[in-house]
Each structure stands twice: as structure tokens, then as C-alpha cells.
């Protein structure tokens, strides 16, 4: 089913929108949640929570890209659940490293509004489409899907040091790019 039709079903408050979105994106959303939580049952709950969050937010939201919108909701819910599950514990997981790496860049800015956040997101997308495909893919696998470095190495046939260097250089380039555009100090 076409995403625009599914979004319209959400807007019309047609409960079949939930089933249509689940059917189309459940595997993708579960993959994202499972990379954060490493627990199939909790990941499935996050997907259900994300679909409910979409139900509650459309309208007023009207996402142009339903897959990305649902993916973002799923990531936020999974990270929130992971933080709740691990609060007070000293855990140094791949997720923590991934969050720390990217937070060094994006936390340097101070978006005051949803509009500024959306602008920052668009700038990051512009940047990513300006770098070569391998760098873009590795960056997205790490910071959108939270793939562990070893999985990225296996997926692209790169050594660990190459992937780590690609990530560092891309983060550094992104920081410079955002600084030039006034998003970072």
C-alpha cells in the first residue's frame, strides 16, 4: 500500500492505518528497536508503541516519508526504554558508544524549536548526500540503525580500523559542516 494512502488513513482516523503500517514496516522497525534493546519481545513492544505514537501524532503531523517517521519514533521509544532499563547501571555497550560519538556533534547546537530541529535534520541529510556512498552508508548504519561496528564491517567487507576511521572522519566533517552553517559554536 502507498505511504501517502496510509498517512491519509491515519489522518482520517481509519484504524486500518495501524495494520497497514505494521504490515509494511514491522520488520524494518523491529530491526531498529532490536539493535538498541537486543530483546525481541521488547523490540516488538516498541514497534507497537511507535505505531500508537503515530496514531496519536498524525494529525497534526503529516509526514512526507512514513518509513522515516516511524523509524524515528521507534528509535526514540527504544532508546528511552533502554535508558529506563539500564538506569543506575554502569553499562558500556555499543549503543552507548554510538550515542556518545554522535552526541559530541549534535549536542553542540541548541535548537530552540521544532523548526530549528527540522532544519538541523535537513542540514545533516544534505551533508550526508554530499559525501561518498560508502561513508554515507557506514554512517547511517551506525547512527540511524545502531549497527555494531562488526556488523558494518561484515556488511561492507571493510576492516574494523577502516570503519572506525570512516566514522571519525565523517563525524569530524559533519561537525565542520554544521559549524560553517552556524549550527555549532
Buried (B, 14 or more C-beta within 10 A) or exposed (E): EEBEEBBBBBBEEEEEBBBBBBEBBBEBBBBBBBBBBEBEEBBBBBBBBBBEBBBEBBEEEEBEEBBBBBBBBBBBBBBEBBEEEEEEEEEEBBBEEBBEBBEEBBEEBEBEEEEEEEBBBEBBEEBBEEBEEBBBBBBEBBBBBBBBBEBBBEEBEBEEEBBBEBBEEBBEBBBEBBBEBEBBE
